[in-house]
Amino acid sequence: MNRLKVLALIGGISKDSLNKRLYHELVKHNTANIVLQTCELSTLPFYSQDIENNPPESVVHFQGLVKEADAVLFITPEYNRSFPGVLKNAIDWGSRPLQNNLWRRKPAAIIGASLGKIGTFGAQQHLKNVCCFLDMNLMHQPEFYFDASASMDATGVVAGSIEFIQMYLSKFAEFCEGL
């Protein structure tokens, strides 16, 4: 069986982003039948209809990664009870023009890290609405709200969190393979 190619889109773009750290922990502890890769969303220009039919190379590259991916894993922080604009911008570039929506029927899951037990709940709920509109196949269970203050230290994730990460990635692989 081929390994699933999963494109991880990380909404935290700061160099010390908890969500970037979480992505690296996912890669480090991945035992599922998936290959994780990511891309830098900060290189994408703001979406504009003026350039959607002749997009810059960064957009063409990004759209190619979305097309090649078997599935998408959104890794989002929460800003003002929603997901970050850089993530919305990437989603817009993948959905436009609408008749070429690259997200349609693409398997997806949403996770997020914060310094609180439910810190990414609002962001994930908004992102679920967008994914639903774009006709993505979204995994709803298990949910993944990662409390970095309790589950991660300077060296990485703590022991109990490793098992949760491995279980979650395995469930995501099963979900994708079942579609």
C-alpha positions as CSV (number, residue, x, y, z in Angstrom):
1,M,0.0,0.0,0.0
2,N,1.3,3.4,-0.9
3,R,1.9,5.9,1.9
4,L,-0.6,8.8,1.9
5,K,0.9,12.2,1.0
6,V,-0.4,14.7,3.5
7,L,0.2,18.4,3.0
8,A,0.3,20.2,6.4
9,L,-0.7,23.8,6.3
10,I,0.5,25.6,9.3
11,G,-1.3,28.9,10.2
12,G,1.4,30.1,12.6
13,I,4.2,31.7,10.7
14,S,6.3,33.2,13.5
15,K,9.7,31.5,13.9
16,D,8.8,30.3,17.4
17,S,5.2,29.3,16.5
18,L,3.7,26.6,18.7
19,N,2.0,25.2,15.7
20,K,5.3,24.9,13.8
21,R,6.7,23.1,16.8
22,L,3.7,20.8,16.8
23,Y,4.2,20.0,13.1
24,H,7.8,19.0,13.8
25,E,6.6,16.7,16.7
26,L,4.1,15.1,14.3
27,V,6.9,14.4,11.8
28,K,9.2,13.1,14.6
29,H,6.6,10.7,16.1
30,N,4.7,9.7,13.0
31,T,4.1,5.9,12.8
32,A,1.1,6.1,10.5
33,N,1.0,5.2,6.8
34,I,1.5,8.9,5.9
35,V,4.2,11.2,4.6
36,L,3.9,14.7,6.0
37,Q,5.2,17.7,4.1
38,T,4.5,21.4,4.5
39,C,5.2,24.7,2.7
40,E,5.7,28.3,3.8
41,L,2.4,30.1,3.5
42,S,3.9,33.5,4.2
43,T,5.3,33.6,0.6
44,L,1.8,33.7,-0.9
45,P,0.6,37.1,-2.0
46,F,-2.8,38.3,-0.8
47,Y,-5.4,36.7,-3.0
48,S,-6.8,39.0,-5.7
49,Q,-9.1,38.3,-8.6
50,D,-6.8,40.6,-10.6
51,I,-4.0,38.0,-10.6
52,E,-5.9,34.7,-10.1
53,N,-5.7,33.8,-13.8
54,N,-2.0,34.6,-14.1
55,P,-0.7,33.9,-10.5
56,P,2.9,34.4,-9.4
57,E,5.2,31.3,-9.1
58,S,4.7,31.0,-5.4
59,V,0.9,30.4,-6.0
60,V,1.5,28.0,-8.9
61,H,3.9,26.0,-6.6
62,F,1.4,26.0,-3.8
63,Q,-1.4,24.9,-6.0
64,G,0.8,22.1,-7.3
65,L,1.4,20.9,-3.8
66,V,-2.3,20.9,-3.1
67,K,-3.0,18.9,-6.3
68,E,-0.4,16.3,-5.5
69,A,-1.5,15.8,-1.9
70,D,-3.7,12.9,-1.0
71,A,-5.0,14.8,2.0
72,V,-4.6,18.1,4.0
73,L,-3.8,18.6,7.6
74,F,-4.6,22.1,8.8
75,I,-2.5,23.1,11.9
76,T,-3.9,26.3,13.2
77,P,-3.4,28.7,16.1
78,E,-6.3,30.8,17.3
79,Y,-6.3,34.6,16.7
80,N,-9.4,36.5,18.0
81,R,-11.5,33.3,18.1
82,S,-10.7,32.4,14.5
83,F,-8.0,31.0,12.3
84,P,-5.2,33.3,11.0
85,G,-5.5,35.3,7.8
86,V,-2.4,33.6,6.3
87,L,-4.3,30.3,6.4
88,K,-7.4,31.8,4.9
89,N,-5.3,33.4,2.1
90,A,-3.9,29.9,1.3
91,I,-7.3,28.4,1.3
92,D,-8.6,31.1,-1.1
93,W,-5.7,30.5,-3.5
94,G,-6.5,26.8,-3.5
95,S,-10.2,27.4,-4.2
96,R,-10.1,30.0,-7.0
97,P,-11.4,30.3,-9.5
98,L,-14.2,28.4,-7.9
99,Q,-14.7,26.0,-10.8
100,N,-11.1,24.8,-10.2
101,N,-11.6,24.4,-6.4
102,L,-8.6,22.1,-5.5
103,W,-10.1,21.4,-2.1
104,R,-13.2,19.6,-3.5
105,R,-13.5,16.1,-2.0
106,K,-10.0,16.3,-0.5
107,P,-9.7,14.5,2.8
108,A,-8.8,16.9,5.6
109,A,-8.3,17.2,9.4
110,I,-7.8,20.2,11.7
111,I,-5.6,20.4,14.7
112,G,-4.1,23.3,16.7
113,A,-1.8,24.1,19.6
114,S,-2.2,26.9,22.1
115,L,-1.3,27.6,25.7
116,G,-4.8,26.5,27.0
117,K,-7.0,23.5,27.0
118,I,-9.5,24.8,24.4
119,G,-7.5,27.6,22.8
120,T,-8.0,26.6,19.2
121,F,-11.6,25.5,19.5
122,G,-12.9,28.7,18.0
123,A,-10.4,28.7,15.2
124,Q,-11.2,25.0,14.4
125,Q,-14.9,25.7,14.3
126,H,-14.5,28.6,11.8
127,L,-12.2,26.5,9.7
128,K,-14.6,23.6,9.7
129,N,-17.3,25.9,8.2
130,V,-14.9,26.9,5.4
131,C,-13.9,23.3,4.7
132,C,-17.6,22.3,4.6
133,F,-18.3,25.1,2.1
134,L,-15.4,24.0,-0.1
135,D,-16.8,20.4,-0.1
136,M,-13.8,18.8,1.7
137,N,-14.0,15.4,3.3
138,L,-13.4,16.5,6.9
139,M,-12.5,14.1,9.7
140,H,-14.6,15.1,12.7
141,Q,-13.4,12.6,15.3
142,P,-11.1,12.4,17.2
143,E,-10.7,16.1,17.8
144,F,-7.3,17.5,18.5
145,Y,-6.9,20.6,20.8
146,F,-3.3,20.6,21.9
147,D,-2.5,22.3,25.2
148,A,1.2,23.1,24.7
149,S,1.6,24.3,28.3
150,A,0.8,20.8,29.6
151,S,1.9,18.7,26.7
152,M,5.1,20.2,25.4
153,D,8.4,21.3,27.0
154,A,11.6,22.7,25.6
155,T,12.7,19.2,24.3
156,G,9.3,18.4,22.6
157,V,6.1,16.7,23.5
158,V,5.8,14.8,26.8
159,A,5.3,11.0,26.9
160,G,1.4,10.9,27.0
161,S,1.2,13.3,24.1
162,I,3.3,11.1,21.9
163,E,0.8,8.3,22.1
164,F,-2.1,10.8,21.4
165,I,-0.2,12.1,18.3
166,Q,0.4,8.6,17.0
167,M,-3.2,7.6,17.6
168,Y,-4.5,10.7,15.8
169,L,-2.3,10.3,12.8
170,S,-3.3,6.6,12.5
171,K,-7.0,7.6,12.7
172,F,-6.4,10.2,10.0
173,A,-4.7,7.6,7.8
174,E,-7.6,5.2,8.3
175,F,-10.1,8.0,7.6
176,C,-8.4,8.8,4.3
177,E,-8.0,5.2,3.2
178,G,-11.7,4.6,3.9
179,L,-12.9,7.3,1.4
